[in-house]
Amino acid sequence: MSGAEPARPTFDVARGTLLAAIAVAAAARLIGLDAQSLWYDEGTTAALATRSIPEIIRAAAADIHPPLYYVLVSLWSAVSGTSEYALRLPSAFFGVVTVAGSAWLARKAQSETGGIAAAILVGLSPLTIWYGQEARMYALAAMLGVLSATALTRAIDGGSRSGSAWFAMLSVFNLYASYVAAVLPVAQGLGAIAARSRSGSVRTVVGVVVSGSAVAAAFAPWLFVAGRQLSEWPAQSEPIGLGAFSARVSGLFVSGPAFGQAPALLVLAVVAIATIAGARLVAGRSVVGLVVVFGCVGIPAALFVASLTRPFFHAKFVSLAAPFFDIALAVGIVAPMTFGRGRVRSALGAACIIVAVFLGVWRYSFVAVAARDPTLARDDYRGLVHWIGTRSVPGDAVVLNAPGQAEIFGYYYRGDLPVYPLPQTRPPDRAETESALTEIARRHGRVWLVSWASAESDPAAIVERWLDRGMFKATSDWFGGVRLSGYLNPDFIATPKRTIDTATSFDGVGVLERIEVADVGVKPGDVLPLTLTWVAQGSTSIALKTFVQLIDADDYLWGQRDTEPGSDARSTTIWSDGESIVDRVGVPVVAGTPPGTYDLIVGLYDPVNGRRVRTTSGIDHVRIGRVVILPYVGGPIGTPRRAIGRDIGSLRLVGVDLHPLGNDQAEPRVKAGQTLLLAMHWLARAPGTSVVSWRVSARRAEDREVKQWDIEFDRYPTVKWLPGEAVRVPKKLATDGLLSGIYRLTLTARDSSGDVVATVDDIGEVAID
């Protein structure tokens, strides 16, 4: 027996680092995969995922997207189901494969270190992550584009016949995944020909032409079927010049959809590194180098040329070229390695990887920036359906102003309300649509209008204008890119009304002649209908908004509706002298509003600066008293931004809202001295409670109490709360004396003797700047 010890396996640092980078890329795509609602286009994916392959092919033939992605998702969904996570998981997988393929290309173009850098950069690219978390075909198209580039490189550099076959097959697959992807095999083929042009290789040209012909032949039958849809593909953007186009593409490559928030100099620096590296790859005339460069440039160039006749810029198309940009960027980052040998080269390589990591992490931060940006939020049908579910009552109806919404709305909605897609035709038939609306109004007391892409489905706004004229619009809220409006049908309001002659003149605008309001009490969660009658004194240069607020004696807000007159249809900019404008307004009463008597105030303001228009008597509103809110046992419970669910005796703290006073959509961050509004949502579970007051305390990180606010709700004491009644308790929190920093708020409930009944350790955090 030999005395020699068996060789110990050595750890391959480079391979381990590459695998770690790919694992991080997978985590970046899987984390938060179902955080956002499916949006409109993903609703199409969800609907087709449940259909047979022949049905998918027929649907795709009438659509502007080919069928391959839908077929793959359908096969996958048969095993995984159609949850948000399951529908988006294939795109995440495609994104991870794209990372691995990009690493191979960068390794071939530069070195093993270049491959690792590419895996880091593509893996943390905010643009590829954005579309790698979407149940659409763009991550698939990007993956197939990278894989076809690897196949073509193997075919030309290695003389692999299987590589040529794989290039042709992957290119065909990509054409059946995305029509825009047709640019990639053309660009990659031209890159390969350019790489061999100096050596006069006829074989390369012939091979590329043969592969391209095979791709065209395989796609021609489908093009014959779907050609008309392609010719009618709608414009994707506004007209854009070359400078702005280049800036947007560069921003998307570097920082993804939130490119407008990235420092311009840093974006330019990153693009410069990739551009210099691309120039070096072109000068080197390697097949892989030119395939990468042509793949990066081909898609943007084609989009710009197409936009000369039909604006065609969209981030989803640019995402197909993003991996090639990151490969060039990786080559540029590791270029300093060429100046060293031995240990120096190894040290330079490690330094280059560290630079790639820092750059990747910085770019990845824009994933969170995009997620927080309301202008980039996906259509939130999940939140919209939840909103309807918590506020609708039997007898309501839902109108989808774009019939295509039926698929995504139906994915989330499981309620019993009837759903009416209108208009039914394109272009809309006005008589048919208004007849359908008349029938809806005959049957339903309230209508929820879901509006998406109205400029395409209902360009004349037939549905919304009809509802505006005939009903009281009570709410209008955006959920990402989709809007939900709530209407109250006057034909179902059987309450007596009183007319108040106000005859109040607003300086330079007009006279609010009278207000008609319900003369009986309303309940929390209901809509208070008002009719305002204005007499104009002429038009204004600014489109002013009307505000109607329901307030108590302490000026706390319990209901509000802001809109341009005539439900946004009668702007003050088109008023004429002496004209009478009738404005129907529905004011939603906040869930949890305590019973009692409230005031209404009405006025006008400039939405640009928030400044109110004063009356000729010097005040900025008209006040109307005696609006009665009734007790409502079993009524709607508010939906607080921070859920708590803590029982304190016979009361339950459902949750709290915390935000700057006057801005309920903002985070609780203010400057010292400004005021916050805390609103506690309570539910009385049984009669009688020992809790009569509360104390809110602000604590620093070291748990030191620095400020207190006492809350005694004399307007509606807790001893009067009825079992099953929801009550909202607001409190203005002045921040005078608080230094800059983060404060944790705690809540103590106290009895009539001032003793502590219970403590809630964390009801939110406040940031003081």
C-alpha positions in Angstrom: 0.0 0.0 0.0 1.4 3.4 -0.9 2.0 5.8 1.9 1.1 8.8 -0.2 -1.9 10.8 1.0 -4.7 11.1 -1.5 -4.9 14.5 -3.3 -7.3 16.9 -1.6 -9.8 18.5 -3.9 -9.0 22.2 -4.4 -11.7 24.9 -4.3 -12.1 26.6 -7.7 -12.3 30.3 -6.5 -13.4 31.6 -9.9 -16.1 29.0 -10.4 -17.3 29.5 -6.8 -17.5 33.2 -7.3 -19.4 32.8 -10.6 -21.9 30.5 -8.9 -22.3 32.9 -6.1 -23.0 35.7 -8.5 -25.7 33.6 -10.3 -27.2 32.7 -6.9 -27.4 36.4 -6.0 -29.0 37.1 -9.4 -31.7 34.4 -8.6 -32.3 35.9 -5.2 -32.7 39.4 -6.7 -35.4 38.2 -9.0 -37.2 35.9 -6.5 -37.3 38.5 -3.6 -40.6 40.4 -3.9 -41.7 38.5 -7.0 -45.3 38.8 -5.9 -45.0 42.1 -4.1 -46.9 44.1 -6.7 -50.3 43.2 -8.3 -50.5 41.7 -11.7 -51.1 44.6 -14.1 -53.3 44.8 -17.3 -50.9 42.9 -19.7 -50.2 40.3 -17.1 -53.9 39.7 -16.8 -53.7 38.5 -20.5 -51.0 36.1 -19.5 -53.1 34.8 -16.5 -56.1 34.3 -18.8 -54.2 32.5 -21.6 -52.4 30.3 -19.0 -55.6 28.4 -18.4 -56.4 27.8 -22.1 -55.5 25.0 -24.5 -52.6 25.4 -26.9 -54.9 25.7 -30.0 -56.9 28.4 -28.1 -53.7 30.3 -27.3 -52.5 30.1 -31.0 -55.9 31.5 -32.2 -55.8 34.3 -29.6 -52.2 35.2 -30.4 -53.0 35.3 -34.2 -55.4 38.1 -33.4 -53.1 39.9 -31.0 -49.8 41.9 -31.3 -47.7 39.2 -29.5 -46.7 35.8 -30.8 -47.7 32.6 -29.0 -44.5 30.9 -27.7 -44.4 32.6 -24.3 -48.1 31.9 -23.6 -47.7 28.3 -24.6 -44.8 27.9 -22.2 -46.6 29.6 -19.3 -49.7 27.4 -20.0 -47.6 24.2 -19.8 -46.0 25.5 -16.6 -49.3 26.6 -15.0 -50.7 23.2 -15.4 -48.2 22.1 -12.8 -47.7 25.2 -10.7 -51.1 26.9 -10.8 -51.8 30.6 -11.6 -50.8 32.5 -8.5 -48.9 35.7 -9.0 -45.7 34.0 -7.9 -46.2 31.0 -10.1 -47.0 33.2 -13.2 -43.9 35.3 -12.7 -41.5 32.5 -11.8 -40.7 31.5 -15.4 -39.5 35.1 -16.1 -37.3 34.9 -13.1 -35.8 31.6 -14.4 -35.3 33.1 -17.8 -33.4 36.0 -16.2 -31.1 33.7 -14.3 -30.3 31.7 -17.5 -29.6 35.1 -19.2 -27.0 35.8 -16.4 -25.2 32.5 -17.0 -25.2 33.0 -20.8 -23.9 36.5 -20.5 -21.1 35.2 -18.3 -20.1 32.7 -21.0 -20.0 35.5 -23.6 -18.0 37.8 -21.5 -15.5 35.0 -20.6 -15.1 34.3 -24.3 -14.7 38.0 -25.1 -12.3 38.9 -22.3 -11.4 36.4 -19.6 -12.8 34.3 -16.7 -12.8 37.4 -14.6 -14.8 39.2 -17.3 -17.4 36.4 -17.1 -17.7 36.9 -13.3 -18.1 40.7 -13.7 -20.8 40.2 -16.4 -22.7 37.8 -14.1 -22.6 40.4 -11.3 -23.7 43.3 -13.6 -26.4 41.4 -15.5 -27.6 39.7 -12.3 -28.1 43.1 -10.6 -29.2 45.1 -13.6 -32.4 47.0 -12.6 -33.8 46.8 -16.1 -33.5 43.0 -16.5 -34.7 42.5 -12.9 -37.8 44.6 -13.6 -38.8 42.5 -16.6 -37.5 39.3 -14.8 -40.3 39.9 -12.3 -43.1 40.4 -14.8 -45.3 37.7 -16.3 -44.6 38.8 -19.9 -42.4 37.6 -22.7 -39.5 40.1 -22.5 -37.3 38.1 -20.1 -37.7 35.0 -22.4 -36.8 37.1 -25.4 -33.7 38.5 -23.7 -32.6 35.0 -22.7 -33.1 33.6 -26.2 -31.1 36.5 -27.6 -28.1 35.8 -25.3 -28.3 32.1 -26.0 -28.5 32.6 -29.8 -25.3 34.8 -29.5 -23.5 32.0 -27.7 -24.6 29.5 -30.3 -23.5 31.7 -33.2 -20.1 32.3 -31.5 -19.6 28.6 -31.2 -20.6 28.0 -34.8 -18.3 30.6 -36.3 -15.3 30.4 -33.9 -15.4 26.7 -33.4 -16.8 25.6 -36.7 -19.6 23.8 -34.8 -22.5 22.6 -37.1 -24.6 22.1 -34.1 -23.9 25.7 -33.1 -25.4 26.9 -36.4 -28.4 24.7 -35.9 -28.9 26.0 -32.4 -28.5 29.6 -33.5 -31.2 29.1 -36.1 -33.5 27.3 -33.7 -33.1 29.8 -30.9 -33.7 32.6 -33.3 -36.9 31.0 -34.5 -38.0 30.6 -30.9 -37.3 34.2 -30.2 -39.4 35.4 -33.2 -42.2 33.3 -31.8 -41.6 35.0 -28.4 -41.4 38.6 -29.4 -41.6 40.3 -32.8 -39.1 43.0 -31.7 -36.6 40.2 -31.1 -36.4 39.7 -34.9 -33.7 42.4 -34.8 -31.3 40.2 -32.8 -30.5 37.4 -35.2 -30.0 40.0 -38.0 -27.7 42.1 -35.8 -25.8 39.1 -34.5 -25.4 37.7 -38.0 -24.1 41.1 -39.3 -21.6 41.1 -36.4 -20.3 37.7 -37.3 -19.9 38.6 -40.9 -18.1 41.8 -39.9 -15.7 39.8 -37.7 -14.7 37.6 -40.7 -14.8 40.2 -43.4 -11.1 41.0 -43.2 -10.2 37.3 -43.7 -12.6 37.1 -46.6 -14.3 34.1 -45.2 -17.1 33.1 -47.6 -18.0 30.3 -45.3 -19.1 32.6 -42.6 -21.3 34.6 -44.9 -22.8 31.5 -46.4 -23.4 30.0 -43.0 -25.1 33.1 -41.6 -27.2 33.5 -44.8 -28.3 29.8 -44.6 -29.2 30.1 -40.9 -31.1 33.4 -41.6 -33.0 31.8 -44.4 -34.0 28.9 -42.2 -35.2 31.3 -39.6 -37.2 33.3 -42.1 -38.7 30.1 -43.6 -39.7 28.8 -40.2 -41.4 32.1 -39.2 -43.0 32.9 -42.6 -46.2 30.9 -42.0 -46.9 32.8 -38.8 -46.1 36.1 -40.3 -48.7 35.4 -43.0 -51.3 34.7 -40.2 -50.4 37.7 -38.0 -49.1 40.2 -40.5 -52.2 42.5 -40.2 -51.8 42.8 -36.5 -48.2 43.8 -36.9 -49.1 46.5 -39.4 -51.6 47.9 -36.9 -49.3 47.9 -33.9 -50.1 51.1 -32.0 -47.4 53.7 -31.2 -45.6 53.0 -28.0 -44.4 56.6 -27.1 -44.5 60.2 -28.0 -42.2 61.4 -30.8 -38.6 61.6 -29.5 -35.4 63.2 -30.9 -32.1 61.4 -31.2 -30.6 63.2 -28.2 -33.5 62.4 -25.8 -33.6 58.9 -27.3 -30.0 58.2 -26.6 -30.2 59.7 -23.1 -33.2 57.5 -22.2 -31.6 54.3 -23.6 -28.4 55.1 -21.6 -30.4 55.7 -18.5 -32.3 52.5 -18.9 -29.2 50.5 -19.4 -27.6 51.9 -16.3 -30.4 52.4 -13.8 -33.5 50.8 -15.2 -37.0 52.3 -15.2 -36.1 54.8 -12.6 -33.4 56.3 -14.8 -34.6 59.8 -14.3 -33.4 59.7 -10.6 -29.8 58.5 -11.3 -27.0 61.2 -11.3 -26.4 62.1 -14.9 -22.6 62.2 -14.5 -22.5 58.7 -13.1 -24.7 57.4 -15.9 -22.4 59.1 -18.4 -19.3 57.5 -16.7 -20.8 54.0 -16.9 -21.9 54.4 -20.5 -18.4 55.8 -21.3 -16.8 52.6 -19.9 -19.1 50.4 -21.9 -18.6 52.5 -25.1 -14.8 52.4 -24.8 -15.0 48.6 -24.2 -17.3 48.2 -27.2 -14.9 50.1 -29.4 -12.1 47.9 -28.3 -14.2 44.8 -29.1 -14.9 46.2 -32.5 -11.2 46.9 -33.1 -10.3 43.4 -32.0 -12.7 42.0 -34.6 -13.4 38.8 -32.7 -16.7 37.1 -33.5 -18.0 37.2 -29.9 -17.0 40.9 -29.5 -18.8 42.0 -32.6 -21.8 39.8 -31.9 -22.1 41.4 -28.4 -21.7 45.0 -29.8 -24.1 44.5 -32.6 -26.6 42.9 -30.2 -26.3 45.9 -27.9 -26.7 48.5 -30.6 -29.1 46.7 -32.9 -32.2 46.9 -30.8 -31.9 50.7 -29.9 -31.0 51.5 -33.5 -34.0 49.6 -34.9 -36.3 51.3 -32.4 -35.1 54.7 -33.3 -35.5 54.1 -37.1 -39.0 52.7 -36.5 -39.8 55.8 -34.4 -39.2 58.1 -37.3 -42.6 57.0 -38.7 -44.3 55.6 -35.7 -43.0 56.4 -32.2 -41.8 53.1 -30.8 -39.7 53.7 -27.7 -40.4 51.5 -24.7 -38.2 50.2 -21.9 -39.5 46.6 -22.4 -37.9 46.6 -25.9 -34.7 48.1 -24.7 -34.5 45.3 -22.1 -33.6 42.8 -24.9 -30.3 44.6 -25.5 -29.5 45.2 -21.8 -27.5 42.0 -21.2 -25.2 42.9 -24.2 -24.6 46.4 -22.7 -23.6 44.8 -19.4 -21.3 42.4 -21.1 -19.5 45.3 -22.7 -19.4 47.1 -19.4 -17.9 44.0 -17.7 -15.2 43.9 -20.4 -14.4 47.5 -19.8 -14.2 47.1 -16.0 -11.8 44.2 -16.1 -9.7 45.8 -18.9 -7.0 47.0 -16.4 -6.0 43.3 -15.9 -4.2 43.3 -19.2 -1.6 45.6 -17.7 -0.4 43.0 -15.2 1.2 39.6 -15.0 1.2 36.9 -12.3 0.2 38.1 -8.8 -0.2 41.7 -10.1 -2.8 40.4 -12.6 -4.6 38.5 -9.9 -4.7 41.5 -7.6 -6.0 43.7 -10.4 -8.6 41.0 -11.2 -9.8 41.0 -7.6 -9.9 44.8 -7.6 -12.0 44.7 -10.8 -14.5 42.3 -9.3 -14.8 44.6 -6.3 -15.5 47.5 -8.6 -18.1 45.4 -10.4 -19.7 44.5 -7.1 -19.9 48.1 -6.0 -21.3 49.2 -9.3 -23.8 46.3 -9.3 -25.0 47.1 -5.8 -25.4 50.8 -6.7 -27.4 50.0 -9.8 -29.5 47.4 -7.8 -30.5 50.2 -5.4 -32.6 51.6 -8.3 -34.8 48.5 -8.1 -36.1 49.8 -4.8 -36.3 53.3 -6.1 -38.5 52.1 -9.0 -40.7 50.1 -6.6 -41.3 53.3 -4.5 -42.0 55.6 -7.5 -45.7 56.0 -7.9 -45.3 56.9 -11.6 -43.7 53.5 -12.2 -46.1 51.5 -10.2 -47.8 48.6 -12.1 -51.6 48.7 -12.4 -52.7 47.7 -8.9 -55.8 45.6 -9.6 -55.2 43.7 -6.4 -55.5 46.9 -4.3 -58.4 48.2 -6.4 -60.4 45.0 -6.0 -59.7 45.0 -2.3 -60.9 48.6 -2.1 -64.2 47.7 -3.9 -64.6 44.7 -1.6 -64.3 46.7 1.6 -66.6 49.6 0.5 -69.2 48.1 -1.8 -72.7 47.1 -0.7 -75.3 44.8 -2.3 -76.9 46.5 -5.2 -73.6 48.1 -6.5 -72.3 47.5 -10.0 -68.8 47.5 -11.6 -68.3 49.1 -15.0 -65.0 48.3 -16.8 -64.2 51.1 -19.2 -62.1 48.9 -21.5 -63.6 45.5 -21.9 -60.1 43.9 -22.0 -59.9 44.5 -18.3 -62.3 41.7 -17.7 -59.5 39.2 -17.6 -57.3 40.9 -15.0 -60.2 42.2 -13.0 -61.7 38.7 -12.9 -58.4 37.3 -11.8 -58.7 39.1 -8.5 -62.5 39.7 -8.1 -64.5 36.9 -6.5 -67.5 39.0 -5.3 -71.1 39.0 -6.3 -71.4 42.4 -7.9 -72.4 42.4 -11.6 -69.6 43.5 -13.9 -70.4 45.4 -17.1 -67.6 45.9 -19.7 -68.3 49.1 -21.7 -68.1 50.2 -24.5 -68.5 46.8 -26.2 -67.1 47.9 -29.5 -64.2 49.8 -31.1 -64.9 52.4 -32.1 -67.5 52.8 -29.4 -71.2 53.0 -30.4 -72.5 56.0 -28.5 -76.2 55.0 -28.7 -75.5 51.4 -27.7 -73.2 52.4 -24.8 -75.6 55.0 -23.4 -78.5 52.6 -23.6 -76.5 50.1 -21.6 -75.7 52.8 -19.0 -79.3 53.8 -18.7 -80.2 50.2 -17.9 -77.4 50.0 -15.3 -78.7 53.2 -13.7 -82.2 51.7 -13.5 -80.9 48.7 -11.6 -78.1 49.9 -9.4 -77.8 52.5 -6.7 -74.0 52.9 -6.9 -71.5 52.3 -9.7 -67.8 51.6 -9.5 -66.0 52.7 -12.8 -62.7 51.1 -13.5 -60.8 53.1 -16.2 -57.7 52.0 -18.0 -56.3 53.3 -21.3 -59.5 55.2 -21.9 -57.9 57.1 -24.8 -58.0 53.9 -26.7 -61.1 52.2 -25.5 -63.3 55.2 -25.1 -61.6 58.3 -26.6 -64.8 60.4 -26.4 -65.2 59.5 -22.7 -68.8 58.4 -23.4 -69.0 56.2 -20.2 -67.4 58.6 -17.8 -69.2 61.7 -19.1 -72.6 60.0 -18.9 -72.0 59.0 -15.3 -70.7 62.4 -14.5 -73.9 64.0 -15.8 -76.3 61.6 -14.2 -74.7 60.7 -10.9 -72.8 62.1 -8.0 -69.1 61.2 -8.3 -67.8 60.5 -4.8 -64.3 59.1 -5.3 -61.6 59.1 -7.9 -58.5 57.2 -6.9 -55.5 55.9 -8.9 -54.2 52.4 -8.3 -51.0 52.5 -10.3 -52.1 53.2 -13.9 -55.7 52.3 -13.4 -58.3 54.6 -11.9 -61.3 53.8 -9.8 -64.3 56.2 -9.6 -67.3 55.7 -7.3 -70.7 57.1 -8.2 -73.9 57.5 -6.3 -77.2 57.2 -8.3 -79.6 60.0 -7.4 -82.6 57.9 -8.5 -81.9 55.7 -5.4 -81.6 58.6 -2.9 -85.0 58.7 -1.2 -84.0 61.3 1.4 -85.5 64.8 1.7 -83.2 67.7 0.7 -82.8 71.2 1.8 -81.6 74.1 -0.3 -79.2 76.7 1.1 -79.0 80.0 -0.6 -75.4 81.0 -0.2 -75.0 83.8 -2.8 -71.3 84.0 -2.0 -69.0 85.6 -4.6 -65.5 84.2 -5.1 -63.2 86.9 -6.2 -62.8 86.9 -10.0 -64.4 83.5 -10.5 -68.1 83.5 -9.9 -70.9 83.2 -7.4 -71.8 80.1 -5.4 -75.6 80.7 -5.5 -76.9 77.7 -3.6 -76.2 74.3 -2.3 -78.6 71.4 -2.1 -77.8 68.8 0.6 -79.5 65.8 2.2 -81.7 66.8 5.2 -81.3 63.5 7.1 -78.4 61.8 8.7 -75.9 59.7 6.9 -73.8 56.8 8.1 -70.0 56.4 8.2 -68.9 54.9 4.8 -71.9 56.4 3.0 -71.7 59.1 0.4 -73.2 62.5 1.2 -74.6 64.0 -2.1 -74.5 67.7 -2.7 -75.5 69.9 -5.7 -73.6 73.1 -6.1 -74.9 75.8 -8.4 -72.4 78.4 -9.7 -72.9 81.5 -11.8 -69.7 82.3 -13.6 -68.2 85.8 -13.9 -65.9 84.7 -16.7 -63.1 82.2 -17.4 -59.9 81.8 -15.4 -56.4 81.3 -16.6 -55.9 78.4 -14.2 -58.2 75.4 -13.9 -59.4 75.8 -10.3 -60.7 72.9 -8.2 -63.7 72.8 -6.0 -63.2 71.3 -2.5 -66.0 70.1 -0.2 -64.9 69.0 3.3 -66.8 67.5 6.2 -65.2 68.8 9.4 -65.9 68.9 13.2 -65.6 71.7 15.6 -61.8 71.1 16.0 -61.3 71.2 12.2 -60.6 67.5 11.9 -61.5 66.2 8.5 -64.1 63.4 8.2 -64.8 63.5 4.5 -63.5 65.3 1.4 -64.0 65.6 -2.3 -61.8 67.7 -4.6 -62.6 68.0 -8.3 -62.9 70.4 -11.1 -66.5 71.6 -11.5 -68.9 69.3 -13.3 -66.9 66.2 -12.2 -63.8 67.6 -14.2 -66.0 68.3 -17.2 -66.6 72.1 -16.7 -63.2 73.6 -16.1 -63.2 77.2 -14.8 -61.0 78.0 -17.8 -64.0 77.6 -20.1 -66.6 79.4 -18.0 -68.4 82.3 -19.6 -69.9 85.3 -17.9 -73.4 84.7 -16.6 -73.2 80.9 -17.3 -74.9 78.7 -14.7 -72.9 75.5 -13.8 -74.6 72.7 -11.9 -71.9 70.6 -10.1 -72.9 67.3 -8.5 -70.5 66.2 -5.8 -70.5 63.1 -3.7 -68.6 63.4 -0.4 -67.5 60.0 1.0 -67.9 59.9 4.8 -64.8 58.3 6.4 -65.4 54.9 7.9 -65.3 55.2 11.7 -66.7 58.7 11.8 -68.3 59.2 15.3 -72.0 60.1 15.4 -72.8 63.8 15.8 -73.3 67.1 14.0 -70.7 68.3 11.5 -70.1 71.2 9.2 -69.5 71.3 5.5 -67.2 73.9 3.9 -67.0 74.6 0.2 -64.5 76.6 -1.8 -62.1 76.8 -4.7 -58.3 76.5 -4.9 -55.4 76.6 -7.3 -54.1 72.9 -7.5 -50.6 74.1 -8.5 -49.8 75.9 -5.2 -52.8 74.9 -3.0 -53.8 78.6 -2.5 -57.5 79.0 -1.9 -59.6 81.7 -3.7 -61.0 84.2 -1.3 -64.6 85.5 -1.2 -65.4 89.2 -1.5 -65.8 89.2 2.3 -62.2 88.0 2.8 -62.7 84.4 3.8 -61.7 81.4 1.7 -64.8 79.1 2.0 -68.5 78.9 2.6 -69.5 77.0 5.8 -72.7 75.0 6.0 -73.8 73.6 9.4 -76.0 70.8 10.6 -74.9 67.6 8.8 -75.8 64.7 11.0 -73.7 61.5 11.1 -75.6 58.6 12.6 -74.2 55.7 14.7 -73.5 52.6 12.6 -73.1 49.3 14.4 -71.5 46.8 12.0 -70.5 49.5 9.6 -67.3 49.5 7.6 -64.0 49.5 9.4 -61.2 51.7 8.0 -58.2 50.2 6.3 -55.3 51.7 8.2 -51.9 51.9 6.6 -50.3 50.1 9.6 -52.3 47.1 10.8 -52.0 46.3 14.5 -54.9 44.1 15.7 -54.3 44.5 19.4 -57.1 43.8 21.9 -57.2 46.2 24.9 -60.1 45.1 27.1 -63.3 45.3 25.1 -61.7 47.5 22.4 -59.5 46.4 19.5 -56.9 48.7 18.0 -57.3 47.7 14.3 -54.4 49.9 13.2 -53.2 53.4 12.7 -52.6 56.0 10.0 -49.6 58.3 10.4 -48.7 61.0 7.9 -48.0 64.8 7.6 -51.1 66.9 8.3 -52.9 67.5 5.0 -51.0 64.8 3.0 -52.4 61.4 3.8 -50.4 59.7 1.0 -47.0 60.8 2.3 -44.7 58.9 4.6 -44.4 60.2 8.3 -41.4 62.5 7.6 -41.6 66.2 8.5 -39.4 69.0 9.4 -39.2 70.0 13.1 -42.2 72.1 14.1 -44.5 70.7 11.4 -47.6 68.7 12.4 -48.3 65.1 11.9 -51.8 63.5 12.0 -52.2 60.2 13.8 -55.5 58.4 13.3 -56.3 55.3 15.4 -58.9 52.9 14.1 -60.8 51.2 16.9 -63.5 48.5 17.1 -65.7 48.1 20.1 -66.1 44.4 20.7 -68.3 44.5 23.8 -70.2 47.0 26.0 -68.3 48.9 28.6 -64.6 49.7 28.7 -62.2 51.1 31.3 -60.2 53.0 28.6 -61.1 56.7 28.6 -57.9 58.3 27.2 -54.6 57.6 25.5 -51.0 58.9 25.6 -48.7 58.8 22.6 -44.9 58.9 23.4 -42.0 59.6 21.0 -38.9 57.6 21.9 -35.4 57.7 20.5 -33.3 54.7 19.6 -32.1 54.3 23.1 -35.8 54.0 24.2 -35.7 57.4 25.9 -39.0 59.2 26.0 -38.7 62.7 24.6 -42.2 64.0 23.9 -45.8 63.1 24.8 -49.2 63.8 23.4 -52.4 63.2 25.4 -55.6 62.2 23.7 -59.0 62.6 25.3 -61.8 62.0 22.7 -64.5 64.1 24.3 -66.4 64.3 21.0 -67.4 60.7 21.4 -66.2 59.2 24.7 -65.4 55.5 24.8 -68.2 54.8 27.3 -70.7 55.6 24.5 -69.2 53.2 22.0 -71.6 50.5 20.9 -70.5 46.8 20.4 -69.6 46.3 16.8 -69.1 50.0 16.2 -66.0 51.2 14.4 -64.5 54.5 15.6 -61.7 56.6 14.2 -59.8 58.7 16.7 -57.6 61.4 15.2 -54.9 63.5 16.9 -52.7 66.2 15.6 -49.1 65.7 16.8 -47.0 68.9 16.9 -43.3 68.2 16.6 -42.0 71.3 18.3 -38.9 70.5 20.3 -38.0 67.3 18.5 -34.4 67.1 17.1 -33.6 65.5 13.8 -33.7 61.7 13.8 -36.0 58.7 13.9 -38.6 58.3 16.7 -40.6 55.3 17.6 -44.2 56.0 18.8 -45.7 54.0 21.6 -49.3 54.2 22.8 -50.6 53.8 26.4 -54.3 53.4 27.2 -55.4 54.9 30.5 -58.5 54.6 32.7 -60.4 57.3 34.5 -57.9 57.4 37.3 -55.0 57.9 34.9 -53.6 54.4 35.4 -52.1 52.5 32.5 -54.4 49.8 31.2 -52.2 48.6 28.4 -49.3 49.6 26.3 -48.7 49.2 22.5 -44.9 49.4 22.1 -44.8 50.3 18.4 -47.5 52.1 16.5 -45.1 53.6 13.9 -42.0 55.6 13.3 -41.6 59.3 12.6 -38.6 60.9 10.8 -37.8 64.5 11.7 -35.5 66.3 9.2 
